[in-house]
Amino acid sequence: MRMISTFMLLLALFVIGGCSQKTVEMPDKIVIERINSENDTYEVIKTVTDSEEINDIIQLAESTNWEHGQMQVSMARPADF
């Protein structure tokens, strides 16, 4: 019983320690690409290297209200698995 409680305590400490760190490095550049439907390749539309623009893009993505599970998808046929 003591071994199980020790294991649970160590597991809790690892989870708390792992989740408490929020260090995220700012990227040097952001590459915006579009898929070319003719040959299924990506083509570069724009490369953002200005740190202020990168910060604005990150703030925009963080402030967006992402609605999980509330989208209705209508497909012509089931997926090909």
Secondary structure as the mmCIF struct_conf table of DSSP 4:
data_model
#
loop_
_struct_conf.conf_type_id
_struct_conf.id
_struct_conf.beg_label_comp_id
_struct_conf.beg_label_asym_id
_struct_conf.beg_label_seq_id
_struct_conf.end_label_comp_id
_struct_conf.end_label_asym_id
_struct_conf.end_label_seq_id
HELX_RH_AL_P HELX_RH_AL_P1 ARG A 2 CYS A 19
BEND BEND1 SER A 20 SER A 20
HELX_LH_PP_P HELX_LH_PP_P1 GLU A 25 PRO A 27
BEND BEND2 ASP A 28 ASP A 28
STRN STRN1 ILE A 30 ASN A 36
TURN_TY1_P TURN_TY1_P1 SER A 37 ASP A 40
STRN STRN2 THR A 41 VAL A 48
HELX_RH_AL_P HELX_RH_AL_P2 SER A 51 SER A 63
BEND BEND3 THR A 64 THR A 64
TURN_TY1_P TURN_TY1_P2 HIS A 68 GLY A 69
BEND BEND4 ALA A 76 ARG A 77
#
